Amino acid sequence: MPRDYKKEYRDFHGKPEQIKKRAQRNKARKDKGLKNGDGKEVDHKKPLSKGGGNSKSNLRVTTRHANRKKAGG
């Protein structure tokens, strides 16, 4: 069964809380000077979902692989 991206956006990604968190992640990328497609990500030492913020002391640049591995495990 194919993925219903419109439903997924409507039910999750389009909610105000998720839009706010996405804006925070995008701001962190901009603050660290990262460009789209560069293979790097901003890692929040204390995740936004657990009350972390975008302060410089909570951010670090890491590879996409390392950051995604951390989130999954």
TIVO-2410 file (N, C-alpha, C; in nm, 3 decimals):
# residues 73
REC num residu      c1      c2      c3 atome chaine
REC   1      M   0.084  -0.118   0.000     N      A
REC   1      M   0.000   0.000   0.000    CA      A
REC   1      M   0.089   0.125   0.000     C      A
REC   2      P   0.069   0.214  -0.095     N      A
REC   2      P   0.153   0.334  -0.102    CA      A
REC   2      P   0.127   0.430   0.014     C      A
REC   3      R   0.227   0.506   0.047     N      A
REC   3      R   0.219   0.602   0.155    CA      A
REC   3      R   0.131   0.720   0.116     C      A
REC   4      D   0.046   0.764   0.205     N      A
REC   4      D  -0.042   0.878   0.182    CA      A
REC   4      D   0.023   1.001   0.247     C      A
REC   5      Y   0.105   1.071   0.170     N      A
REC   5      Y   0.181   1.183   0.224    CA      A
REC   5      Y   0.090   1.298   0.268     C      A
REC   6      K  -0.018   1.322   0.196     N      A
REC   6      K  -0.109   1.430   0.235    CA      A
REC   6      K  -0.173   1.401   0.370     C      A
REC   7      K  -0.214   1.277   0.392     N      A
REC   7      K  -0.273   1.238   0.520    CA      A
REC   7      K  -0.169   1.248   0.632     C      A
REC   8      E  -0.048   1.202   0.602     N      A
REC   8      E   0.060   1.207   0.700    CA      A
REC   8      E   0.088   1.352   0.742     C      A
REC   9      Y   0.091   1.442   0.645     N      A
REC   9      Y   0.114   1.582   0.676    CA      A
REC   9      Y  -0.001   1.638   0.759     C      A
REC  10      R  -0.123   1.610   0.716     N      A
REC  10      R  -0.242   1.661   0.784    CA      A
REC  10      R  -0.250   1.609   0.928     C      A
REC  11      D  -0.219   1.482   0.950     N      A
REC  11      D  -0.234   1.420   1.081    CA      A
REC  11      D  -0.116   1.443   1.175     C      A
REC  12      F   0.002   1.479   1.120     N      A
REC  12      F   0.118   1.492   1.207    CA      A
REC  12      F   0.201   1.616   1.174     C      A
REC  13      H   0.261   1.618   1.056     N      A
REC  13      H   0.357   1.723   1.022    CA      A
REC  13      H   0.297   1.862   1.012     C      A
REC  14      G   0.167   1.872   0.984     N      A
REC  14      G   0.103   2.002   0.971    CA      A
REC  14      G   0.051   2.061   1.100     C      A
REC  15      K   0.068   1.991   1.210     N      A
REC  15      K   0.020   2.042   1.338    CA      A
REC  15      K   0.111   2.155   1.387     C      A
REC  16      P   0.054   2.255   1.453     N      A
REC  16      P   0.133   2.371   1.497    CA      A
REC  16      P   0.257   2.333   1.578     C      A
REC  17      E   0.246   2.234   1.664     N      A
REC  17      E   0.362   2.192   1.745    CA      A
REC  17      E   0.476   2.141   1.655     C      A
REC  18      Q   0.443   2.063   1.554     N      A
REC  18      Q   0.544   2.008   1.464    CA      A
REC  18      Q   0.603   2.118   1.375     C      A
REC  19      I   0.520   2.211   1.333     N      A
REC  19      I   0.570   2.323   1.252    CA      A
REC  19      I   0.670   2.404   1.333     C      A
REC  20      K   0.640   2.428   1.461     N      A
REC  20      K   0.729   2.504   1.549    CA      A
REC  20      K   0.863   2.431   1.566     C      A
REC  21      K   0.856   2.299   1.589     N      A
REC  21      K   0.980   2.222   1.607    CA      A
REC  21      K   1.063   2.219   1.480     C      A
REC  22      R   0.997   2.210   1.363     N      A
REC  22      R   1.069   2.210   1.236    CA      A
REC  22      R   1.138   2.345   1.216     C      A
REC  23      A   1.072   2.454   1.254     N      A
REC  23      A   1.131   2.587   1.244    CA      A
REC  23      A   1.254   2.598   1.335     C      A
REC  24      Q   1.246   2.539   1.455     N      A
REC  24      Q   1.361   2.541   1.547    CA      A
REC  24      Q   1.479   2.463   1.488     C      A
REC  25      R   1.451   2.347   1.427     N      A
REC  25      R   1.559   2.269   1.366    CA      A
REC  25      R   1.621   2.344   1.250     C      A
REC  26      N   1.538   2.408   1.167     N      A
REC  26      N   1.590   2.485   1.054    CA      A
REC  26      N   1.673   2.603   1.100     C      A
REC  27      K   1.631   2.669   1.208     N      A
REC  27      K   1.709   2.780   1.262    CA      A
REC  27      K   1.845   2.732   1.313     C      A
REC  28      A   1.847   2.617   1.378     N      A
REC  28      A   1.973   2.562   1.427    CA      A
REC  28      A   2.068   2.533   1.310     C      A
REC  29      R   2.017   2.478   1.200     N      A
REC  29      R   2.100   2.454   1.082    CA      A
REC  29      R   2.157   2.584   1.028     C      A
REC  30      K   2.074   2.686   1.020     N      A
REC  30      K   2.119   2.816   0.968    CA      A
REC  30      K   2.225   2.876   1.060     C      A
REC  31      D   2.202   2.869   1.192     N      A
REC  31      D   2.297   2.925   1.288    CA      A
REC  31      D   2.433   2.857   1.280     C      A
REC  32      K   2.435   2.730   1.246     N      A
REC  32      K   2.562   2.656   1.236    CA      A
REC  32      K   2.622   2.664   1.095     C      A
REC  33      G   2.553   2.733   1.003     N      A
REC  33      G   2.607   2.752   0.868    CA      A
REC  33      G   2.595   2.631   0.778     C      A
REC  34      L   2.502   2.541   0.806     N      A
REC  34      L   2.485   2.422   0.723    CA      A
REC  34      L   2.395   2.451   0.604     C      A
REC  35      K   2.427   2.392   0.492     N      A
REC  35      K   2.350   2.407   0.369    CA      A
REC  35      K   2.274   2.279   0.341     C      A
REC  36      N   2.167   2.289   0.262     N      A
REC  36      N   2.092   2.170   0.221    CA      A
REC  36      N   2.181   2.078   0.139     C      A
REC  37      G   2.172   1.949   0.167     N      A
REC  37      G   2.245   1.849   0.090    CA      A
REC  37      G   2.391   1.833   0.126     C      A
REC  38      D   2.437   1.890   0.235     N      A
REC  38      D   2.579   1.880   0.270    CA      A
REC  38      D   2.614   1.756   0.351     C      A
REC  39      G   2.515   1.674   0.388     N      A
REC  39      G   2.542   1.551   0.460    CA      A
REC  39      G   2.565   1.568   0.608     C      A
REC  40      K   2.558   1.689   0.656     N      A
REC  40      K   2.575   1.716   0.799    CA      A
REC  40      K   2.441   1.753   0.859     C      A
REC  41      E   2.427   1.733   0.988     N      A
REC  41      E   2.307   1.771   1.060    CA      A
REC  41      E   2.347   1.836   1.191     C      A
REC  42      V   2.255   1.913   1.246     N      A
REC  42      V   2.275   1.970   1.379    CA      A
REC  42      V   2.215   1.871   1.478     C      A
REC  43      D   2.296   1.832   1.573     N      A
REC  43      D   2.251   1.742   1.678    CA      A
REC  43      D   2.221   1.825   1.802     C      A
REC  44      H   2.103   1.809   1.855     N      A
REC  44      H   2.067   1.872   1.981    CA      A
REC  44      H   2.108   1.774   2.091     C      A
REC  45      K   2.205   1.811   2.173     N      A
REC  45      K   2.251   1.723   2.280    CA      A
REC  45      K   2.134   1.682   2.369     C      A
REC  46      K   2.050   1.778   2.406     N      A
REC  46      K   1.924   1.749   2.474    CA      A
REC  46      K   1.815   1.775   2.370     C      A
REC  47      P   1.748   1.673   2.322     N      A
REC  47      P   1.653   1.688   2.212    CA      A
REC  47      P   1.543   1.791   2.238     C      A
REC  48      L   1.497   1.853   2.130     N      A
REC  48      L   1.385   1.947   2.141    CA      A
REC  48      L   1.265   1.880   2.205     C      A
REC  49      S   1.245   1.751   2.172     N      A
REC  49      S   1.130   1.678   2.225    CA      A
REC  49      S   1.137   1.657   2.376     C      A
REC  50      K   1.256   1.675   2.433     N      A
REC  50      K   1.272   1.658   2.578    CA      A
REC  50      K   1.304   1.790   2.646     C      A
REC  51      G   1.266   1.900   2.580     N      A
REC  51      G   1.282   2.031   2.641    CA      A
REC  51      G   1.410   2.103   2.608     C      A
REC  52      G   1.494   2.047   2.522     N      A
REC  52      G   1.616   2.114   2.482    CA      A
REC  52      G   1.587   2.233   2.393     C      A
REC  53      G   1.683   2.320   2.380     N      A
REC  53      G   1.664   2.439   2.298    CA      A
REC  53      G   1.771   2.454   2.193     C      A
REC  54      N   1.780   2.572   2.135     N      A
REC  54      N   1.878   2.600   2.031    CA      A
REC  54      N   1.996   2.681   2.081     C      A
REC  55      S   2.023   2.676   2.210     N      A
REC  55      S   2.139   2.748   2.262    CA      A
REC  55      S   2.266   2.683   2.206     C      A
REC  56      K   2.370   2.764   2.191     N      A
REC  56      K   2.495   2.712   2.134    CA      A
REC  56      K   2.550   2.594   2.214     C      A
REC  57      S   2.528   2.596   2.345     N      A
REC  57      S   2.581   2.487   2.428    CA      A
REC  57      S   2.506   2.356   2.407     C      A
REC  58      N   2.388   2.361   2.344     N      A
REC  58      N   2.309   2.240   2.322    CA      A
REC  58      N   2.321   2.187   2.179     C      A
REC  59      L   2.398   2.256   2.093     N      A
REC  59      L   2.408   2.218   1.953    CA      A
REC  59      L   2.547   2.171   1.917     C      A
REC  60      R   2.551   2.075   1.825     N      A
REC  60      R   2.679   2.033   1.767    CA      A
REC  60      R   2.651   1.982   1.627     C      A
REC  61      V   2.749   1.994   1.539     N      A
REC  61      V   2.737   1.946   1.403    CA      A
REC  61      V   2.789   1.803   1.399     C      A
REC  62      T   2.713   1.716   1.334     N      A
REC  62      T   2.752   1.576   1.324    CA      A
REC  62      T   2.710   1.523   1.187     C      A
REC  63      T   2.754   1.405   1.154     N      A
REC  63      T   2.712   1.345   1.026    CA      A
REC  63      T   2.568   1.299   1.037     C      A
REC  64      R   2.501   1.294   0.924     N      A
REC  64      R   2.363   1.246   0.922    CA      A
REC  64      R   2.355   1.105   0.978     C      A
REC  65      H   2.450   1.021   0.938     N      A
REC  65      H   2.449   0.880   0.982    CA      A
REC  65      H   2.457   0.872   1.135     C      A
REC  66      A   2.549   0.946   1.196     N      A
REC  66      A   2.567   0.940   1.342    CA      A
REC  66      A   2.443   0.994   1.414     C      A
REC  67      N   2.385   1.100   1.362     N      A
REC  67      N   2.268   1.160   1.428    CA      A
REC  67      N   2.147   1.068   1.418     C      A
REC  68      R   2.127   1.006   1.303     N      A
REC  68      R   2.012   0.916   1.287    CA      A
REC  68      R   2.030   0.788   1.367     C      A
REC  69      K   2.153   0.741   1.378     N      A
REC  69      K   2.181   0.623   1.457    CA      A
REC  69      K   2.149   0.649   1.604     C      A
REC  70      K   2.183   0.768   1.652     N      A
REC  70      K   2.154   0.807   1.790    CA      A
REC  70      K   2.003   0.808   1.815     C      A
REC  71      A   1.927   0.860   1.720     N      A
REC  71      A   1.782   0.870   1.736    CA      A
REC  71      A   1.716   0.732   1.738     C      A
REC  72      G   1.771   0.639   1.664     N      A
REC  72      G   1.711   0.505   1.657    CA      A
REC  72      G   1.750   0.413   1.771     C      A
REC  73      G   1.853   0.446   1.844     N      A
REC  73      G   1.898   0.353   1.945    CA      A
REC  73      G   1.907   0.412   2.074     C      A
***
